[in-house]
């Protein structure tokens, strides 16, 4: 946009300069032949007739033009925005707490127990006594003895014997031979080749590009704010009470007795032994006991809840939109043109040629030789020897031994035994009972209270600022600045004869 304003300003200055140049030409042409016949027009000047300086007309001149251009500039501005802030406030509330206070109660119960009682009784029993008897026994024993005997055995002895053997050996020798081989020699040859080269060059082209200008637009937006408020509600909490319950459990006790039994003696089957045996009798009884149980109950209470309700508000904001505008421009393109060139290169060709040579061959001739070696043979020889033999003979012997017999004997003894006698007694025990005691407590809590705050928020906007720019503009025509000046002064001096230079403005 700025470049287009500069272009329009320059064109206006050129039009104004051309108008002034035309008026200046009219000024010189106003010197007619009747008043200033000797002036000769603008080409010869008015110096002789009008008494002024000669008006020399140049090839052209430049004029200085001041123009006002609107230049975009980024400006920081401030706007007032309302926002919701929160501050914390300390508040207090009272609630009830139930404490479990323990207390001890004394109770009485009947306890059953057993007492062991010592008693005696007289009983007779049979005892087997050991009686030893001596006896004689005959037996045979195998007695070992040694005896030397003569024998013959075969022994193998080693005998060494010399033998002769013929063997063949390959004896190496060298021999020279003649042969021919093919050798390749390089032969160079020059050739010509045409190739194409891409030669780069530059070219200026005209194009159009899209320029985006920012356009600010004010819009309105609705937004929702959560406004807090308090509300009282009723809830239920669980309170545990202690309740005593009586339960029964089954207790097993042994109410058996002793029984005397006659058992056969394992040492003497003819005798009988008396043994005491306990006959168990398990009796189950129901015994009461007290259990403290927690019972839950629901208790109502009131509490305060902070809630938020939505509230719709409106605010204004600016939106920057980019507007597309087509703008011409000149750019340079690098291109390549194809160009054919010629080059000379050498080609190497391999030429085969037969060449004689002498080489050495390693050969072997067979040769017979003789060697002597020893052979070991085993020869069997009969040899006498003496060996010992272990033999056995039987002998009769006699021995004495004792035999134990079990003889039963009747005896009497006094036996002590214990009897389990059941008894009861009264005993007291302590039980812990919990009472619920209410207690008032105060609790401090923090609440966020909203309030409105106005703030200055900076934002950047684009504004068009007028700026005065000085430019050198080519005016064209044949009257330069100095020629017109001198012409004006001369025309002023010859105003009576030339009719003035009203069209010049002098």
VEXDOVEX-573341 format. One record per residue (C-alpha): x, y, z. Coordinates in Angstrom, 1 decimal, decimal comma. Each point is the difference from the previous one (the first is absolute). Layout:
BEGIN
<node east="X" north="Y" up="Z"/>
...
This chain:
BEGIN
<node east="0,0" north="0,0" up="0,0"/>
<node east="2,8" north="2,4" up="0,9"/>
<node east="1,8" north="-0,7" up="-3,4"/>
<node east="-3,3" north="0,8" up="-1,9"/>
<node east="-0,3" north="3,3" up="1,9"/>
<node east="3,6" north="0,9" up="-0,9"/>
<node east="-0,7" north="-0,8" up="-3,7"/>
<node east="-3,2" north="2,1" up="-0,1"/>
<node east="1,8" north="3,0" up="1,7"/>
<node east="2,9" north="-0,2" up="-2,5"/>
<node east="-2,4" north="0,0" up="-2,9"/>
<node east="-1,9" north="3,1" up="1,4"/>
<node east="3,4" north="1,8" up="0,3"/>
<node east="1,0" north="-0,8" up="-3,6"/>
<node east="-3,4" north="1,4" up="-1,3"/>
<node east="0,5" north="3,2" up="2,0"/>
<node east="3,6" north="0,4" up="-1,2"/>
<node east="-1,1" north="-0,6" up="-3,6"/>
<node east="-2,6" north="2,7" up="0,4"/>
<node east="2,5" north="2,5" up="1,2"/>
<node east="2,4" north="-0,9" up="-2,8"/>
<node east="-2,8" north="0,7" up="-2,6"/>
<node east="-0,8" north="3,3" up="1,6"/>
<node east="3,6" north="0,9" up="-0,2"/>
<node east="0,0" north="-0,8" up="-3,7"/>
<node east="-3,0" north="2,3" up="-0,4"/>
<node east="2,0" north="2,6" up="1,8"/>
<node east="2,7" north="-0,2" up="-2,6"/>
<node east="-2,4" north="-0,2" up="-2,8"/>
<node east="-1,9" north="3,1" up="1,3"/>
<node east="3,0" north="2,2" up="-1,2"/>
<node east="-1,6" north="0,8" up="-3,4"/>
<node east="1,7" north="1,3" up="-3,1"/>
<node east="-1,7" north="3,4" up="0,4"/>
<node east="1,3" north="0,8" up="3,5"/>
<node east="3,1" north="-2,2" up="0,2"/>
<node east="0,7" north="-0,9" up="-3,6"/>
<node east="3,7" north="-0,1" up="0,7"/>
<node east="-0,6" north="-2,5" up="3,0"/>
<node east="0,0" north="-2,9" up="-2,4"/>
<node east="-2,2" north="-2,1" up="2,3"/>
<node east="1,0" north="-2,5" up="2,7"/>
<node east="2,8" north="-1,5" up="-2,1"/>
<node east="2,0" north="3,2" up="-0,4"/>
<node east="-0,9" north="1,6" up="3,4"/>
<node east="-1,2" north="3,5" up="0,9"/>
<node east="3,2" north="1,6" up="1,0"/>
<node east="0,4" north="2,4" up="-2,9"/>
<node east="-3,6" north="1,3" up="-0,2"/>
<node east="-1,1" north="-0,2" up="3,7"/>
<node east="3,2" north="0,8" up="1,7"/>
<node east="-0,1" north="-3,1" up="2,1"/>
<node east="2,2" north="-3,1" up="0,2"/>
<node east="-0,2" north="-2,4" up="-2,8"/>
<node east="-2,5" north="-2,8" up="0,7"/>
<node east="2,0" north="-3,1" up="-0,8"/>
<node east="-2,2" north="-3,1" up="-0,3"/>
<node east="1,6" north="-3,2" up="1,4"/>
<node east="-0,7" north="-3,7" up="-0,8"/>
<node east="-2,2" north="-0,4" up="3,1"/>
<node east="-0,1" north="0,5" up="3,8"/>
<node east="-1,2" north="-1,6" up="3,4"/>
<node east="-2,3" north="1,6" up="2,5"/>
<node east="-0,4" north="-0,6" up="3,8"/>
<node east="-3,5" north="-1,0" up="1,1"/>
<node east="-1,3" north="-0,5" up="3,5"/>
<node east="-2,9" north="-2,4" up="0,4"/>
<node east="-1,9" north="-1,4" up="3,0"/>
<node east="-0,1" north="-3,9" up="0,3"/>
<node east="-2,1" north="-2,1" up="2,4"/>
<node east="2,4" north="-2,4" up="1,7"/>
<node east="-1,3" north="-2,9" up="2,2"/>
<node east="1,3" north="0,0" up="3,5"/>
<node east="-0,4" north="-2,4" up="3,0"/>
<node east="-1,5" north="1,9" up="3,0"/>
<node east="-0,4" north="-1,4" up="3,5"/>
<node east="-3,3" north="1,0" up="1,6"/>
<node east="-1,7" north="-0,9" up="3,2"/>
<node east="-3,6" north="-1,1" up="0,7"/>
<node east="-1,9" north="-0,6" up="3,2"/>
<node east="-1,0" north="-3,6" up="0,7"/>
<node east="-2,1" north="-1,2" up="2,9"/>
<node east="1,0" north="-3,4" up="1,5"/>
<node east="-1,2" north="-2,0" up="2,9"/>
<node east="2,5" north="-0,4" up="2,9"/>
<node east="-0,4" north="-2,1" up="3,1"/>
<node east="1,1" north="0,9" up="3,6"/>
<node east="0,1" north="-2,5" up="2,8"/>
<node east="-2,1" north="0,6" up="3,2"/>
<node east="0,2" north="-1,9" up="3,3"/>
<node east="-3,3" north="-1,4" up="1,3"/>
<node east="-0,9" north="-2,2" up="3,0"/>
<node east="-2,6" north="-2,8" up="0,4"/>
<node east="-1,0" north="-2,1" up="2,9"/>
<node east="-0,5" north="-3,8" up="-0,1"/>
<node east="-0,7" north="-2,8" up="2,5"/>
<node east="2,4" north="-2,8" up="0,6"/>
<node east="-0,9" north="-3,1" up="2,0"/>
<node east="2,8" north="-1,5" up="2,1"/>
<node east="0,0" north="-3,5" up="1,4"/>
<node east="0,7" north="0,2" up="3,8"/>
<node east="1,0" north="-3,3" up="1,6"/>
<node east="-1,3" north="-1,1" up="3,5"/>
<node east="0,5" north="-3,2" up="1,9"/>
<node east="-2,8" north="-2,2" up="1,4"/>
<node east="0,4" north="-2,9" up="2,4"/>
<node east="-2,0" north="-3,1" up="-0,6"/>
<node east="-0,2" north="-3,5" up="1,7"/>
<node east="0,1" north="-3,4" up="-1,8"/>
<node east="0,1" north="-3,7" up="1,0"/>
<node east="3,1" north="-1,9" up="-1,0"/>
<node east="0,2" north="-3,8" up="-0,2"/>
<node east="3,4" north="-1,6" up="0,7"/>
<node east="1,5" north="-3,4" up="0,9"/>
<node east="2,1" north="-1,1" up="3,0"/>
<node east="2,2" north="-3,0" up="0,2"/>
<node east="-0,6" north="-2,2" up="3,1"/>
<node east="2,6" north="-2,6" up="1,2"/>
<node east="-1,3" north="-3,5" up="0,8"/>
<node east="1,5" north="-3,5" up="0,7"/>
<node east="-1,0" north="-3,6" up="-0,5"/>
<node east="1,5" north="-3,5" up="0,5"/>
<node east="0,4" north="-2,4" up="-3,0"/>
<node east="1,7" north="-3,3" up="-0,7"/>
<node east="2,1" north="-0,7" up="-3,0"/>
<node east="2,0" north="-2,8" up="-1,5"/>
<node east="3,7" north="0,5" up="-0,7"/>
<node east="2,1" north="-2,4" up="-2,2"/>
<node east="3,5" north="-0,6" up="1,5"/>
<node east="3,0" north="-1,2" up="-2,0"/>
<node east="1,6" north="-3,5" up="0,9"/>
<node east="3,3" north="-0,9" up="-1,7"/>
<node east="0,9" north="-3,6" up="-0,9"/>
<node east="3,4" north="-1,3" up="-1,3"/>
<node east="0,2" north="-2,3" up="-3,0"/>
<node east="2,8" north="-1,7" up="-2,2"/>
<node east="0,1" north="0,0" up="-3,8"/>
<node east="2,3" north="-1,9" up="-2,6"/>
<node east="1,0" north="1,7" up="-3,3"/>
<node east="2,5" north="-0,3" up="-2,9"/>
<node east="2,5" north="2,7" up="-1,1"/>
<node east="1,7" north="0,3" up="-3,4"/>
<node east="3,7" north="0,7" up="0,7"/>
<node east="2,1" north="1,5" up="-2,9"/>
<node east="3,6" north="-1,1" up="-0,8"/>
<node east="2,6" north="0,7" up="-2,9"/>
<node east="1,9" north="-2,5" up="-2,2"/>
<node east="2,7" north="0,7" up="-2,7"/>
<node east="-0,2" north="-1,7" up="-3,4"/>
<node east="2,2" north="-0,1" up="-3,2"/>
<node east="-1,3" north="1,0" up="-3,5"/>
<node east="1,1" north="1,0" up="-3,6"/>
<node east="-1,0" north="3,2" up="-1,9"/>
<node east="0,6" north="1,3" up="-3,6"/>
<node east="2,0" north="3,3" up="-0,2"/>
<node east="0,3" north="2,2" up="-3,2"/>
<node east="3,5" north="1,5" up="-0,6"/>
<node east="0,9" north="2,7" up="-2,6"/>
<node east="2,7" north="-0,8" up="-2,6"/>
<node east="1,3" north="2,7" up="-2,5"/>
<node east="0,8" north="-0,9" up="-3,6"/>
<node east="1,6" north="2,2" up="-2,8"/>
<node east="-1,8" north="0,2" up="-3,4"/>
<node east="0,8" north="1,9" up="-3,3"/>
<node east="-2,6" north="2,0" up="-2,1"/>
<node east="0,2" north="1,7" up="-3,4"/>
<node east="-2,0" north="3,3" up="-0,5"/>
<node east="-0,3" north="2,6" up="-2,9"/>
<node east="0,8" north="3,7" up="0,5"/>
<node east="-1,0" north="2,9" up="-2,4"/>
<node east="3,2" north="2,1" up="-0,6"/>
<node east="-0,8" north="3,6" up="-1,3"/>
<node east="1,9" north="1,7" up="-2,9"/>
<node east="-0,5" north="3,2" up="-2,1"/>
<node east="-0,4" north="0,3" up="-3,9"/>
<node east="-0,1" north="3,1" up="-2,2"/>
<node east="-2,7" north="0,2" up="-2,8"/>
<node east="-0,9" north="2,4" up="-2,8"/>
<node east="-3,5" north="1,6" up="-0,4"/>
<node east="-1,9" north="2,9" up="-1,6"/>
<node east="-2,5" north="2,4" up="1,7"/>
<node east="-2,4" north="2,8" up="-1,2"/>
<node east="0,9" north="3,5" up="1,0"/>
<node east="-2,4" north="3,0" up="-0,4"/>
<node east="1,6" north="3,4" up="-0,8"/>
<node east="-2,0" north="3,3" up="0,3"/>
<node east="-0,5" north="2,1" up="-3,3"/>
<node east="-1,4" north="3,6" up="0,5"/>
<node east="-2,3" north="1,5" up="-2,7"/>
<node east="-1,5" north="3,6" up="-0,1"/>
<node east="-3,8" north="0,4" up="-0,6"/>
<node east="-2,4" north="3,0" up="-0,2"/>
<node east="-3,3" north="0,3" up="1,8"/>
<node east="-2,8" north="2,6" up="0,0"/>
<node east="-1,7" north="0,8" up="3,3"/>
<node east="-2,7" north="2,4" up="1,1"/>
<node east="0,6" north="2,6" up="2,8"/>
<node east="-2,8" north="1,9" up="1,9"/>
<node east="1,2" north="3,7" up="0,1"/>
<node east="-1,8" north="2,0" up="2,7"/>
<node east="-1,4" north="3,6" up="-0,6"/>
<node east="-2,4" north="2,3" up="1,9"/>
<node east="-3,3" north="1,5" up="-1,2"/>
<node east="-2,2" north="2,6" up="1,7"/>
<node east="-3,8" north="-0,7" up="0,1"/>
<node east="-3,0" north="1,8" up="1,3"/>
<node east="-2,3" north="-1,7" up="2,5"/>
<node east="-2,8" north="0,8" up="2,4"/>
<node east="0,0" north="-0,9" up="3,7"/>
<node east="-2,6" north="0,2" up="2,7"/>
<node east="0,5" north="2,5" up="2,9"/>
<node east="-2,1" north="-0,3" up="3,2"/>
<node east="-0,9" north="3,2" up="1,8"/>
<node east="-1,4" north="-0,1" up="3,6"/>
<node east="-3,5" north="1,4" up="0,5"/>
<node east="-1,3" north="0,3" up="3,6"/>
<node east="-3,6" north="-0,8" up="0,8"/>
<node east="-1,8" north="0,3" up="3,3"/>
<node east="-2,2" north="-2,9" up="1,1"/>
<node east="-2,1" north="-0,9" up="3,0"/>
<node east="0,3" north="-3,3" up="1,9"/>
<node east="-2,2" north="-1,5" up="2,6"/>
<node east="1,7" north="-2,1" up="2,7"/>
<node east="-1,3" north="-1,8" up="3,1"/>
<node east="1,3" north="0,6" up="3,5"/>
<node east="-0,5" north="-2,3" up="3,0"/>
<node east="-1,4" north="2,1" up="2,9"/>
<node east="0,4" north="-1,8" up="3,3"/>
<node east="-2,8" north="-0,2" up="2,7"/>
<node east="-0,5" north="-2,1" up="3,2"/>
<node east="-2,8" north="-2,5" up="0,7"/>
<node east="-0,8" north="-1,9" up="3,2"/>
<node east="-0,6" north="-3,8" up="-0,3"/>
<node east="-0,9" north="-2,8" up="2,3"/>
<node east="2,0" north="-3,2" up="0,2"/>
<node east="0,3" north="-3,1" up="2,0"/>
<node east="3,1" north="-1,3" up="1,8"/>
<node east="0,7" north="-3,4" up="1,6"/>
<node east="0,2" north="-0,2" up="3,8"/>
<node east="1,2" north="-3,2" up="1,7"/>
<node east="-1,6" north="-1,1" up="3,3"/>
<node east="1,4" north="-2,8" up="2,3"/>
<node east="-2,6" north="-2,7" up="0,9"/>
<node east="0,6" north="-3,0" up="2,3"/>
<node east="-1,3" north="-3,4" up="-1,2"/>
<node east="0,1" north="-3,4" up="1,7"/>
<node east="1,2" north="-2,9" up="-2,1"/>
<node east="0,4" north="-3,7" up="0,8"/>
<node east="2,9" north="-2,2" up="-1,0"/>
<node east="0,5" north="-3,8" up="0,3"/>
<node east="2,7" north="-1,2" up="2,4"/>
<node east="1,2" north="-3,6" up="0,0"/>
<node east="1,2" north="-1,7" up="3,2"/>
<node east="1,1" north="-3,6" up="0,8"/>
<node east="-2,2" north="-1,7" up="2,6"/>
<node east="1,6" north="-3,5" up="-0,4"/>
<node east="1,2" north="-2,6" up="2,7"/>
<node east="2,7" north="-2,6" up="0,5"/>
<node east="-0,8" north="-3,7" up="-0,7"/>
<node east="2,2" north="-3,1" up="1,0"/>
<node east="0,4" north="-2,7" up="-2,7"/>
<node east="1,7" north="-3,4" up="0,0"/>
<node east="2,5" north="-0,4" up="-2,9"/>
<node east="2,1" north="-3,0" up="-0,9"/>
<node east="3,7" north="0,3" up="0,8"/>
<node east="2,1" north="0,1" up="-3,2"/>
<node east="3,0" north="-1,7" up="1,8"/>
<node east="-2,1" north="-2,8" up="1,4"/>
<node east="-3,2" north="-0,8" up="-1,8"/>
<node east="-1,2" north="-2,1" up="3,0"/>
<node east="-0,1" north="3,1" up="2,3"/>
<node east="-2,5" north="2,9" up="0,1"/>
<node east="1,0" north="3,6" up="0,8"/>
<node east="-2,4" north="2,7" up="1,3"/>
<node east="0,2" north="3,4" up="-1,7"/>
<node east="-1,8" north="3,3" up="0,7"/>
<node east="-1,5" north="1,8" up="-3,0"/>
<node east="-1,6" north="3,4" up="-0,2"/>
<node east="-3,5" north="0,0" up="-1,7"/>
<node east="-0,6" north="3,5" up="-1,4"/>
<node east="-3,5" north="1,6" up="0,0"/>
<node east="-0,2" north="3,4" up="-1,8"/>
<node east="-2,9" north="2,2" up="1,2"/>
<node east="-1,0" north="3,2" up="-1,9"/>
<node east="-1,4" north="2,9" up="2,0"/>
<node east="-1,4" north="3,4" up="-1,1"/>
<node east="1,8" north="2,9" up="1,9"/>
<node east="-1,2" north="3,6" up="-0,3"/>
<node east="2,3" north="3,0" up="-0,7"/>
<node east="-0,6" north="3,7" up="-0,6"/>
<node east="1,2" north="1,8" up="-3,2"/>
<node east="0,1" north="3,8" up="-0,7"/>
<node east="-1,3" north="0,7" up="-3,5"/>
<node east="0,1" north="3,2" up="-2,0"/>
<node east="-3,4" north="1,0" up="-1,5"/>
<node east="-0,2" north="2,6" up="-2,7"/>
<node east="-2,8" north="2,6" up="-0,2"/>
<node east="-0,6" north="3,0" up="-2,4"/>
<node east="-0,1" north="3,5" up="1,6"/>
<node east="-1,0" north="3,1" up="-2,0"/>
<node east="2,1" north="3,2" up="-0,1"/>
<node east="0,1" north="3,3" up="-2,0"/>
<node east="2,9" north="1,3" up="-2,1"/>
<node east="0,7" north="2,9" up="-2,4"/>
<node east="0,9" north="-0,6" up="-3,7"/>
<node east="1,5" north="2,6" up="-2,3"/>
<node east="-1,5" north="-0,2" up="-3,5"/>
<node east="0,4" north="2,0" up="-3,2"/>
<node east="-2,8" north="1,2" up="-2,4"/>
<node east="0,9" north="0,9" up="-3,6"/>
<node east="-0,5" north="3,7" up="-1,0"/>
<node east="0,3" north="1,3" up="-3,6"/>
<node east="2,0" north="3,2" up="-0,6"/>
<node east="1,0" north="2,0" up="-3,1"/>
<node east="3,4" north="1,4" up="-1,0"/>
<node east="1,5" north="1,8" up="-3,0"/>
<node east="3,2" north="-0,9" up="-1,8"/>
<node east="1,8" north="0,8" up="-3,2"/>
<node east="0,8" north="-2,5" up="-2,7"/>
<node east="2,7" north="0,5" up="-2,6"/>
<node east="-0,9" north="-1,2" up="-3,5"/>
<node east="2,5" north="-0,3" up="-2,8"/>
<node east="-1,3" north="1,5" up="-3,3"/>
<node east="1,7" north="-1,4" up="-3,1"/>
<node east="1,3" north="2,4" up="-2,7"/>
<node east="1,7" north="-0,8" up="-3,3"/>
<node east="3,3" north="1,9" up="-0,6"/>
<node east="2,3" north="-0,2" up="-3,1"/>
<node east="3,8" north="-0,7" up="0,4"/>
<node east="3,1" north="-0,8" up="-2,0"/>
<node east="2,0" north="-3,1" up="0,6"/>
<node east="3,1" north="-1,7" up="-1,5"/>
<node east="-0,1" north="-3,5" up="-1,3"/>
<node east="3,1" north="-2,2" up="-0,6"/>
<node east="-0,3" north="-2,0" up="-3,2"/>
<node east="2,3" north="-2,3" up="-2,0"/>
<node east="0,4" north="-0,3" up="-3,8"/>
<node east="1,5" north="-3,1" up="-1,7"/>
<node east="3,3" north="0,5" up="-1,8"/>
<node east="1,8" north="-2,7" up="-2,0"/>
<node east="3,8" north="-0,3" up="0,4"/>
<node east="2,7" north="-2,4" up="-1,3"/>
<node east="2,8" north="-1,7" up="1,9"/>
<node east="2,8" north="-2,4" up="-0,8"/>
<node east="0,8" north="-3,1" up="2,2"/>
<node east="2,4" north="-3,0" up="-0,2"/>
<node east="-1,1" north="-3,6" up="-0,1"/>
<node east="2,3" north="-2,8" up="1,1"/>
<node east="-0,2" north="-3,3" up="-2,0"/>
<node east="1,7" north="-3,3" up="1,2"/>
<node east="1,9" north="-1,8" up="-2,9"/>
<node east="0,8" north="-3,7" up="0,6"/>
<node east="3,6" north="-1,2" up="-0,8"/>
<node east="1,7" north="-3,5" up="0,4"/>
<node east="3,2" north="0,0" up="2,0"/>
<node east="2,4" north="-3,0" up="0,7"/>
<node east="1,3" north="-0,7" up="3,5"/>
<node east="2,0" north="-2,6" up="2,0"/>
<node east="-1,4" north="-1,6" up="3,2"/>
<node east="1,3" north="-2,6" up="2,6"/>
<node east="-2,0" north="-3,2" up="0,9"/>
<node east="0,5" north="-2,0" up="3,2"/>
<node east="-0,2" north="-3,8" up="-0,7"/>
<node east="0,6" north="-3,2" up="2,1"/>
<node east="1,7" north="-3,3" up="-1,0"/>
<node east="-0,7" north="-3,3" up="2,0"/>
<node east="3,1" north="-1,6" up="1,8"/>
<node east="0,1" north="-3,4" up="1,8"/>
<node east="1,8" north="-0,2" up="3,4"/>
<node east="0,5" north="-2,6" up="2,8"/>
<node east="-0,3" north="0,3" up="3,8"/>
<node east="0,3" north="-2,4" up="3,0"/>
<node east="-2,4" north="-0,1" up="3,0"/>
<node east="-0,6" north="-2,2" up="3,1"/>
<node east="-3,1" north="-2,2" up="0,6"/>
<node east="-1,1" north="-1,1" up="3,5"/>
<node east="-1,4" north="-3,6" up="0,3"/>
<node east="-1,6" north="-1,7" up="3,1"/>
<node east="1,4" north="-3,6" up="0,8"/>
<node east="-2,0" north="-2,3" up="2,4"/>
<node east="2,1" north="-1,7" up="2,8"/>
<node east="-1,1" north="-2,5" up="2,6"/>
<node east="1,1" north="1,1" up="3,6"/>
<node east="-0,6" north="-1,9" up="3,4"/>
<node east="-1,2" north="2,0" up="3,1"/>
<node east="-1,2" north="-0,6" up="3,6"/>
<node east="-3,4" north="1,2" up="1,3"/>
<node east="-1,9" north="-0,1" up="3,4"/>
<node east="-3,5" north="-1,5" up="0,3"/>
<node east="-2,4" north="0,8" up="3,0"/>
<node east="-2,0" north="-3,2" up="1,1"/>
<node east="-2,6" north="-0,7" up="2,9"/>
<node east="-0,5" north="-2,9" up="2,4"/>
<node east="-3,0" north="-0,7" up="2,4"/>
<node east="0,4" north="-0,2" up="3,8"/>
<node east="-2,5" north="-1,1" up="2,7"/>
<node east="-0,4" north="2,4" up="3,0"/>
<node east="-2,2" north="0,5" up="3,1"/>
<node east="-1,4" north="3,2" up="1,6"/>
<node east="-2,3" north="0,9" up="3,1"/>
<node east="-2,8" north="2,6" up="-0,1"/>
<node east="-2,8" north="1,4" up="2,3"/>
<node east="-3,8" north="-0,1" up="-0,7"/>
<node east="-2,4" north="2,6" up="1,6"/>
<node east="-3,5" north="-1,2" up="1,1"/>
<node east="-2,9" north="2,2" up="1,1"/>
<node east="-1,7" north="-1,1" up="3,3"/>
<node east="-3,2" north="1,8" up="1,1"/>
<node east="-0,2" north="1,4" up="3,6"/>
<node east="-3,1" north="1,6" up="1,7"/>
<node east="0,6" north="3,4" up="1,8"/>
<node east="-2,0" north="2,8" up="1,6"/>
<node east="0,5" north="3,8" up="-0,2"/>
<node east="-1,7" north="3,3" up="1,0"/>
<node east="-0,7" north="2,3" up="-3,0"/>
<node east="-0,5" north="3,8" up="0,3"/>
<node east="-2,2" north="1,7" up="-2,7"/>
<node east="-1,7" north="3,4" up="-0,5"/>
<node east="-3,6" north="0,7" up="-0,7"/>
<node east="-1,2" north="3,2" up="-1,8"/>
<node east="-2,8" north="1,5" up="2,1"/>
<node east="-2,1" north="2,8" up="-1,6"/>
<node east="-0,6" north="3,2" up="2,1"/>
<node east="-1,5" north="3,5" up="-0,5"/>
<node east="0,8" north="3,5" up="1,3"/>
<node east="-1,2" north="3,5" up="-0,3"/>
<node east="2,4" north="2,7" up="-1,4"/>
<node east="-0,3" north="3,6" up="-1,1"/>
<node east="1,4" north="1,5" up="-3,1"/>
<node east="0,2" north="3,5" up="-1,6"/>
<node east="-1,7" north="1,0" up="-3,2"/>
<node east="0,9" north="3,2" up="-2,0"/>
<node east="-3,1" north="1,9" up="-1,2"/>
<node east="0,2" north="3,0" up="-2,4"/>
<node east="-2,4" north="3,0" up="0,3"/>
<node east="-0,5" north="2,5" up="-2,8"/>
<node east="0,6" north="3,6" up="1,2"/>
<node east="-0,9" north="2,9" up="-2,4"/>
<node east="2,6" north="2,8" up="-0,3"/>
<node east="-0,3" north="3,3" up="-1,8"/>
<node east="3,0" north="1,1" up="-2,2"/>
<node east="0,7" north="3,0" up="-2,1"/>
<node east="1,8" north="-0,2" up="-3,3"/>
<node east="1,5" north="2,8" up="-2,1"/>
<node east="-0,2" north="-0,2" up="-3,8"/>
<node east="0,9" north="2,2" up="-2,9"/>
<node east="-2,5" north="1,2" up="-2,6"/>
<node east="0,8" north="1,6" up="-3,4"/>
<node east="-2,1" north="3,2" up="-0,4"/>
<node east="-0,1" north="1,4" up="-3,6"/>
<node east="0,3" north="3,8" up="-0,8"/>
<node east="0,4" north="2,0" up="-3,2"/>
<node east="3,4" north="1,6" up="-0,9"/>
<node east="0,6" north="2,5" up="-2,9"/>
<node east="3,4" north="-0,3" up="-1,7"/>
<node east="1,8" north="1,8" up="-2,8"/>
<node east="0,9" north="-2,5" up="-2,6"/>
<node east="2,5" north="1,0" up="-2,8"/>
<node east="-0,6" north="-1,0" up="-3,6"/>
<node east="1,7" north="0,8" up="-3,3"/>
<node east="-1,8" north="1,6" up="-2,9"/>
<node east="1,0" north="1,2" up="-3,5"/>
<node east="-0,7" north="3,7" up="-0,9"/>
<node east="0,7" north="2,0" up="-3,1"/>
<node east="2,3" north="3,0" up="0,9"/>
<node east="0,5" north="2,9" up="-2,6"/>
<node east="3,7" north="0,5" up="-0,9"/>
<node east="1,5" north="2,8" up="-2,2"/>
<node east="2,5" north="-1,4" up="-2,6"/>
<node east="2,3" north="2,0" up="-2,3"/>
<node east="0,6" north="-1,4" up="-3,5"/>
<node east="2,0" north="1,0" up="-3,1"/>
<node east="-2,3" north="-0,2" up="-3,0"/>
<node east="1,1" north="0,3" up="-3,7"/>
<node east="-2,1" north="2,8" up="-1,6"/>
<node east="0,9" north="-0,6" up="-3,7"/>
<node east="-0,3" north="2,8" up="-2,7"/>
<node east="2,8" north="2,3" up="-1,3"/>
<node east="0,0" north="2,7" up="2,7"/>
<node east="2,3" north="-0,5" up="2,9"/>
<node east="-0,2" north="1,7" up="3,3"/>
<node east="2,7" north="2,6" up="-0,8"/>
<node east="-1,3" north="0,8" up="-3,5"/>
<node east="-3,6" north="0,6" up="1,3"/>
<node east="1,4" north="2,2" up="2,7"/>
<node east="2,1" north="2,1" up="-2,3"/>
<node east="-2,9" north="0,1" up="-2,4"/>
<node east="-2,4" north="1,3" up="2,6"/>
<node east="2,4" north="2,7" up="1,0"/>
<node east="0,5" north="1,1" up="-3,6"/>
<node east="-3,6" north="-0,2" up="-0,7"/>
<node east="-0,6" north="2,2" up="3,0"/>
<node east="2,5" north="2,5" up="-1,2"/>
<node east="-1,6" north="0,1" up="-3,5"/>
<node east="-3,6" north="0,0" up="1,2"/>
<node east="-0,9" north="3,1" up="-2,0"/>
<node east="1,3" north="-1,4" up="-3,3"/>
<node east="-0,7" north="-3,8" up="0,5"/>
<node east="-3,3" north="0,3" up="1,7"/>
<node east="1,1" north="-1,5" up="3,3"/>
<node east="0,3" north="-3,7" up="1,1"/>
<node east="-3,4" north="-0,4" up="1,6"/>
<node east="0,0" north="-3,7" up="-1,0"/>
<node east="3,3" north="-0,6" up="1,9"/>
<node east="-1,2" north="1,6" up="3,1"/>
<node east="2,8" north="2,6" up="0,1"/>
